[in-house]
Amino acid sequence: FEEYLDICKKYGMTAIIDLKYENGLTRNPDTELSPAIIKMIEEKGMLDSCVIQTNHFNDLPYIRSQSEDVRIWLLSHDSVTSDNIQLALENDVECINFKSSTYNETSIKKVTDAGLDACVWNVTTAAEKQGCLNAG
Protein backbone atom coordinates (compact mmCIF):
# COMPACT_ATOMS: atom_id res chain seq x y z
CA PHE A 1 0.00 0.00 0.00
CA GLU A 2 2.79 2.41 0.90
CA GLU A 3 4.55 1.65 -2.39
CA TYR A 4 1.29 2.33 -4.26
CA LEU A 5 1.00 5.73 -2.56
CA ASP A 6 4.66 6.51 -3.34
CA ILE A 7 4.15 5.70 -7.03
CA CYS A 8 1.00 7.83 -7.22
CA LYS A 9 2.76 10.72 -5.51
CA LYS A 10 5.84 10.44 -7.74
CA TYR A 11 3.77 10.66 -10.93
CA GLY A 12 1.14 13.11 -9.65
CA MET A 13 -1.65 10.52 -9.91
CA THR A 14 -4.80 10.25 -7.83
CA ALA A 15 -4.65 7.22 -5.56
CA ILE A 16 -7.98 5.39 -5.36
CA ILE A 17 -8.26 3.45 -2.11
CA ASP A 18 -11.22 1.12 -2.27
CA LEU A 19 -12.33 -0.01 1.20
CA LYS A 20 -14.65 -2.97 0.83
CA TYR A 21 -15.69 -4.77 3.95
CA GLU A 22 -18.54 -7.24 4.01
CA ASN A 23 -20.09 -5.69 7.10
CA GLY A 24 -18.70 -2.18 6.84
CA LEU A 25 -15.79 -0.51 8.61
CA THR A 26 -17.61 0.13 11.86
CA ARG A 27 -19.00 -3.40 12.18
CA ASN A 28 -16.00 -5.50 11.29
CA PRO A 29 -12.73 -6.60 12.92
CA ASP A 30 -10.89 -4.72 10.14
CA THR A 31 -11.98 -1.36 11.60
CA GLU A 32 -8.47 -0.65 12.82
CA LEU A 33 -7.25 -0.56 9.21
CA SER A 34 -9.07 2.65 8.32
CA PRO A 35 -7.28 4.95 10.80
CA ALA A 36 -3.94 3.40 9.80
CA ILE A 37 -4.69 3.90 6.11
CA ILE A 38 -5.72 7.50 6.61
CA LYS A 39 -2.70 8.16 8.84
CA MET A 40 -0.34 6.84 6.16
CA ILE A 41 -2.04 8.97 3.49
CA GLU A 42 -1.73 12.01 5.76
CA GLU A 43 1.94 11.30 6.56
CA LYS A 44 2.68 11.24 2.83
CA GLY A 45 0.90 14.59 2.39
CA MET A 46 -1.67 13.05 0.03
CA LEU A 47 -5.03 13.72 1.67
CA ASP A 48 -5.92 16.12 -1.11
CA SER A 49 -4.68 13.83 -3.89
CA CYS A 50 -6.40 10.55 -3.15
CA VAL A 51 -9.91 9.19 -2.94
CA ILE A 52 -11.18 6.79 -0.30
CA GLN A 53 -14.13 4.81 -1.58
CA THR A 54 -16.38 2.67 0.61
CA ASN A 55 -19.33 0.46 -0.18
CA HIS A 56 -21.28 1.21 3.03
CA PHE A 57 -23.34 4.36 3.64
CA ASN A 58 -22.88 3.98 7.39
CA ASP A 59 -19.10 4.27 7.01
CA LEU A 60 -19.25 7.82 5.68
CA PRO A 61 -19.36 9.56 9.10
CA TYR A 62 -16.57 7.31 10.36
CA ILE A 63 -14.26 8.09 7.44
CA ARG A 64 -15.05 11.81 7.66
CA SER A 65 -14.31 11.74 11.40
CA GLN A 66 -10.82 10.47 10.58
CA SER A 67 -10.07 13.43 8.29
CA GLU A 68 -11.83 16.62 7.23
CA ASP A 69 -9.70 16.76 4.08
CA VAL A 70 -9.89 13.29 2.57
CA ARG A 71 -11.95 12.90 -0.60
CA ILE A 72 -14.74 10.30 -0.22
CA TRP A 73 -16.63 8.36 -2.87
CA LEU A 74 -19.43 5.93 -2.19
CA LEU A 75 -19.62 2.70 -4.16
CA SER A 76 -23.32 1.90 -4.45
CA HIS A 77 -24.73 -1.51 -5.27
CA ASP A 78 -28.31 -0.46 -4.58
CA SER A 79 -30.68 2.36 -5.32
CA VAL A 80 -29.98 5.60 -3.50
CA THR A 81 -32.54 7.00 -1.08
CA SER A 82 -33.03 10.63 -0.07
CA ASP A 83 -31.70 9.73 3.40
CA ASN A 84 -28.53 8.25 1.86
CA ILE A 85 -28.04 11.36 -0.25
CA GLN A 86 -28.45 13.55 2.84
CA LEU A 87 -25.86 11.43 4.67
CA ALA A 88 -23.49 11.79 1.70
CA LEU A 89 -23.98 15.58 1.70
CA GLU A 90 -23.45 15.82 5.47
CA ASN A 91 -20.14 13.97 5.10
CA ASP A 92 -18.90 15.90 2.07
CA VAL A 93 -18.95 12.92 -0.31
CA GLU A 94 -17.87 13.90 -3.84
CA CYS A 95 -19.30 11.08 -5.86
CA ILE A 96 -21.70 8.18 -5.73
CA ASN A 97 -20.36 5.43 -7.93
CA PHE A 98 -23.09 3.12 -9.29
CA LYS A 99 -22.63 -0.42 -10.57
CA SER A 100 -23.69 -0.49 -14.22
CA SER A 101 -26.28 -3.21 -13.61
CA THR A 102 -28.01 -1.33 -10.75
CA TYR A 103 -28.03 2.34 -11.73
CA ASN A 104 -31.16 3.95 -13.09
CA GLU A 105 -32.04 7.39 -14.37
CA THR A 106 -34.06 8.23 -11.26
CA SER A 107 -31.15 7.48 -8.92
CA ILE A 108 -28.67 9.37 -11.05
CA LYS A 109 -31.02 12.37 -11.23
CA LYS A 110 -31.46 12.35 -7.43
CA VAL A 111 -27.70 12.32 -6.95
CA THR A 112 -26.88 15.02 -9.50
CA ASP A 113 -29.81 17.23 -8.41
CA ALA A 114 -28.30 17.15 -4.91
CA GLY A 115 -25.02 18.47 -6.29
CA LEU A 116 -23.09 15.21 -6.10
CA ASP A 117 -21.24 13.62 -8.98
CA ALA A 118 -22.54 10.31 -10.29
CA CYS A 119 -20.18 7.74 -11.78
CA VAL A 120 -20.86 4.28 -13.15
CA TRP A 121 -18.48 1.34 -12.86
CA ASN A 122 -18.32 -2.06 -14.50
CA VAL A 123 -19.49 -0.79 -17.90
CA THR A 124 -18.51 -3.54 -20.34
CA THR A 125 -20.45 -2.90 -23.55
CA ALA A 126 -21.13 0.01 -25.86
CA ALA A 127 -24.85 -0.35 -25.12
CA GLU A 128 -24.22 -0.06 -21.36
CA LYS A 129 -22.06 3.00 -22.00
CA GLN A 130 -24.79 4.63 -24.05
CA GLY A 131 -27.39 3.83 -21.38
CA CYS A 132 -25.21 5.49 -18.75
CA LEU A 133 -24.71 8.55 -20.92
CA ASN A 134 -28.45 8.77 -21.57
CA ALA A 135 -29.08 8.61 -17.82
CA GLY A 136 -26.86 11.62 -17.28
C-alpha positions, 0 to 999 in steps of 0.5 A, spaced: 500 500 500 505 504 501 509 503 495 502 504 491 501 511 494 509 513 493 508 511 485 501 515 485 505 521 488 511 520 484 507 521 478 502 526 480 496 521 480 490 520 484 490 514 488 484 510 489 483 506 495 477 502 495 475 499 502 470 494 501 468 490 507 462 485 508 459 488 514 462 495 513 468 498 517 464 500 523 461 493 524 468 488 522 474 486 525 478 490 520 476 497 523 483 498 525 485 498 518 481 505 516 485 509 521 492 506 519 490 507 512 488 515 513 494 516 517 499 513 512 495 517 506 496 524 511 503 522 513 505 522 505 501 529 504 496 526 500 489 527 503 488 532 497 490 527 492 487 521 493 480 518 494 477 513 499 471 509 496 467 505 501 461 500 499 457 502 506 453 508 507 454 507 514 461 508 514 461 515 511 461 519 518 466 514 520 471 516 514 469 523 515 471 523 522 478 520 521 479 526 516 476 533 514 480 533 508 480 526 505 476 525 498 470 520 499 466 516 494 461 511 495 460 505 491 453 503 491 450 496 489 443 499 490 438 504 489 440 511 492 434 514 497 433 521 499 436 519 506 442 516 503 443 522 499 443 527 505 448 522 509 453 523 503 452 531 503 453 531 510 459 527 510 462 531 504 462 525 499 464 527 492 461 522 488 456 516 488 459 510 484 453 506 481 454 499 478 452 499 471 447 493 472 443 497 478 443 504 476 437 507 473 435 514 471 431 516 477 437 514 482 442 518 477 437 524 477 437 524 485 444 524 486 446 530 480 440 534 483 443 534 490 449 536 487 453 530 487 457 527 482 454 520 479 459 515 476 458 508 473 463 502 474 463 495 470 461 498 464 462 492 459 459 494 452 457 500 448 450 499 449 451 499 457 455 505 455 450 509 451 445 507 457 449 510 462 450 517 458 443 517 456 441 517 464 446 523 465 
